Amino acid sequence: MRRKWYVVALALLTILSTLGSLTGCGGQPTAVEPGPGADIEAPEADLEPIKVGWFGALTGDWALWGEASRNGTQFTIDMINEAGGVLGGRKLELIAYDNKSDQLESVNVVRRLITEDGVVAVIGTNSSGSNIAVAPIAEENKVPVISTYATNPRVTQPEEGVLMEYTFRVCFTDPYQGKVMADFAFSDLNATKAAVLYEISSDYSVGLRDFFVQRWAELGGELVADEAFKTGDVEFRAQLTSIKNANPDVIIMPFLAKEVALAAKQARDLGITVPFIGGDGWPSPTLLEMAASAVEGSYFVDHTNVNAENVQDYRAAYEARFGKDIQVNAIMTHDAVLVLVAAIEKAGSADPTAIRDALEQIDPVEGFTGNITIDPATHNPVGKSAVIMTIKDGEFEYYKVFEPMGEVAAPAADLEPIKVGWFGALTGDWALWGEASRNGTQFTIDMINEAGGVLGGRKLELIAYDNKSDQLESVNVVRRLITEDGVVTVIGTNSSGANIAVAPIAEENKVPIISTYATNPRVTQPEDGVLMEYTFRVCFTDPYQGSVIADFAYGNLQARKAAILYEISSDYSVGLRDYFVQRWADLGGELVGDEAFKTGDVEFRAQLTSIKNANPDVIIMPFLAKEVALAAKQARDLGITVPFIGGDGWPSPTLLEMAASAVEGCYFVDHTNVNAENVQDYRAAYEARFGKDIQVNAIMTHDAVLVLVAAIEKAGSADPTAIRDALERLDPVEGFTGNITIDPATHNPIGKSAVIMTIKDGEFEYYTVVEPME
């Protein structure tokens, strides 16, 4: 019978403990008997090494654990090779790459490992986000990845009912880890009131927070505070003061060692004395060095106890080899290598697909963290337990073991998509902009979903309706989105009139609307002293836009006499006209012509003749591209040569196609410059997806989606009212149009700037930027 190969590895450990280190071990290597299908007399080609990939952080914040993981992988592979290798004598060859603590770099190096280096399996890494990012590469190329420390359930199951066929793990999951934290706090510490401080931009931290909160509620515990911080923050006193005032029995800190040390010291400085509890991101010398006595008597969940008796021979040999004490990450990669070798032997082959199939069928593998088998339905290890560690006398010390992990998946509700509504014009005069707005919303939502979704794994689902460029239809579709489709937020639209019409629907149903291009101030404030509590916007407003037009005409063009042609039946056009006139008077400019036309008009010569006779220096045309083109051509036909200035309704291919040279050298206000450097990667991907160049409307909806996601994450919830509240207290959101926060008093963005665009050689060209909106 074929011997269990791991017995050989354990026998080697005994030899190592006798000799003191791996270096200098003598004698003949112990051969491993061939598995089924392996030839005893293998041809020379079969004796080539079997390449195994590893990726992880060797630089960046995760480097301590990445280095330990890489060392543990190499050390255990060396043990296997010295014990005779696999499949009757083939050695394992490790190829390792630094992912620089970055998800995109993880994708790059795993693709290189598989497509260029020809590895049969990849081991790694410590980051759930990185493993989620590389899983599609494994699927596409049919090469298994064995994750060692990536605990987010989406690593192997990105959504309910979906399994990543080529991704496995040897660690427990965050639902289990969150449950352990809650059970320990409730049962062992007899806590009934808990507070959470978590890192809102970390999938790991958000996931642990969510699963703790879920289990805490099931136990009947009270969550008295739920405070978040951003990656890179080093000051937590504001959040900790709120927590202190809530008087919790215990504080949950599910983030990494450096930030734990800072937060713990600040908490103790504030007089907080209750214990802290964390997860498997705590164990690091950094925590003990930085936090000192601040974490004394606190607890964290871990995968194993490095002081356990069965680890000590390996630990001593590891320290002799690498000159430093072992980390749990090295123990986890040790077990991952054993699992991989077991699968190779069971398959009797180094074929990646055969290894994948064998991983689902392995007999129990005796690792340091338990006897490991893989659940074929989840690709998680069966029967893994967790340990609770404490900090005593400045050292990590074993406290207790928790029962093995069962199927503690997130409830179906937590994995359901979060529905987001969109409405806008897909037919009618506004369709060009509506289509761009809808496309930008979908495209950015897809990006968010591909990056892992929100709230620790939930995807966003877009439901979009055509409002047919009509206010009544806007009311109908927004009511349907909220009352029938169950969206948590609505994004849109380009029309101020439509947004003004639907604002009462948002108020009535308490579901926020984020307007992308509706610039009339009445969108959020229908009258003085009244605020639409559930309506927000990410664009500047018409008072600002009208002021910009006036200031530009007066200051940059040195105009002193202005005329206006405007669309009297359009809220947008009338609003811009009014705000321009007000600012023009403030500047001391003379209004020499003020002419109106009705929606649907195509003949403007009578109004333009009056304007020509008034001899203005500039003509303001605050309406949409088609009518601008007609009016501009007729004006030039009448011999009018002064420049025209418009608003954010101008930028459209229609203007350039219809007006030709009639608008050459003219100007308009816009929200951003589509040619700006920071937009180009998104622009290229958008064009590849939709087969057409981007419009500013798509950029605005991109920023609206980012603002929505930031609010969902800050709220820690998809509840519409919680999202509304979070929108008022956002940290700056870095969009293409600037760093966006919302003024709670107006629901307008703070600090948005405008750009002046010009038309040169038949193209839209950036001219200047105007100071941020007050």
TALIN-V958640 format. One record per helix or strand of 2 or more residues. SS is the DSSP state (~ for helix, > for strand). FROM is the first residue (numbers start at 1). LEN is the number of residues. Records with the same first field share a line. If there is no record, write none. Layout:
BEGIN
SS: FROM-LEN, FROM-LEN
END
This chain:
BEGIN
~: 5-15, 44-4, 63-20, 103-13, 128-14, 153-3, 174-15, 203-17, 237-10, 257-13, 285-11, 309-14, 328-20, 352-8, 412-4, 431-20, 471-13, 496-14, 521-3, 542-15, 571-17, 605-9, 625-13, 653-11, 677-14, 696-20, 720-8
>: 50-7, 92-7, 121-3, 144-4, 167-3, 193-7, 222-8, 250-4, 275-4, 299-4, 365-3, 370-5, 381-2, 386-7, 395-8, 418-7, 460-7, 489-3, 512-4, 535-3, 561-7, 590-8, 618-4, 643-4, 667-4, 733-3, 738-3, 754-7, 763-8
END
